[in-house]
Amino acid sequence: MIEFDEELDLCGLSCPLPTLRAGKALARMEPGRVLRVIATDPSTAKDIPAFVRNSGNELLEFREDGGKYYYLLRKAEG
C-alpha cells in the first residue's frame, strides 16, 4: 500500500464539491506529497482522474470498495 501524507474524507458530498475540495487540498500541499481522497459520489470516478490529468498532478491509485471511492493523488513537482 502506498503511504499518504493527508487524507480528505468527502463522503456524502455531490459533484462538483469532491473534485473542487480535492483540488484545493492539493493546491496547499507541498510538491511530491500524497493526498488520499475518499468519496461516495460515483461521478468522482470520472471527475477526479480528469482533474488530475488537467492539473498536472498524478493519480497513483484508484479503487472502489463498498460504494466508496478511494484515490491517491500526488502533488505535481514544481
JODA-V292997 format. One record per backbone hydrogen bond with DSSP energy under -1.0 kcal/mol. CO is the residue of the C=O (numbers start at 1). NH is the residue of the N-H. E is the energy in kcal/mol with one decimal. If there is no record, write none. Layout:
# JODA-V292997
CO,NH,E  CO,NH,E
This chain:
# JODA-V292997
6,36,-3.0  8,38,-2.4  10,13,-1.8  14,17,-1.7  16,20,-2.3  17,21,-2.8  18,22,-2.1  19,23,-2.3  20,24,-2.2  21,25,-2.3  22,26,-2.5  23,27,-2.2  24,28,-1.2  26,29,-1.1  30,33,-1.8  33,75,-2.8  34,5,-2.5  34,6,-1.7  35,73,-3.0  36,8,-3.0  37,71,-2.5  38,10,-3.5  39,69,-3.4  41,44,-1.9  42,45,-1.6  43,46,-1.4  43,47,-2.7  44,48,-1.8  46,50,-1.7  47,51,-2.5  48,52,-2.6  49,53,-2.3  50,54,-2.4  51,55,-2.0  52,56,-1.0  58,74,-3.0  61,72,-2.3  63,70,-3.3  65,68,-1.3  68,65,-2.8  69,39,-2.3  70,63,-2.0  71,37,-2.5  72,60,-2.9  72,61,-1.2  73,35,-3.2  74,58,-2.3  75,32,-2.1
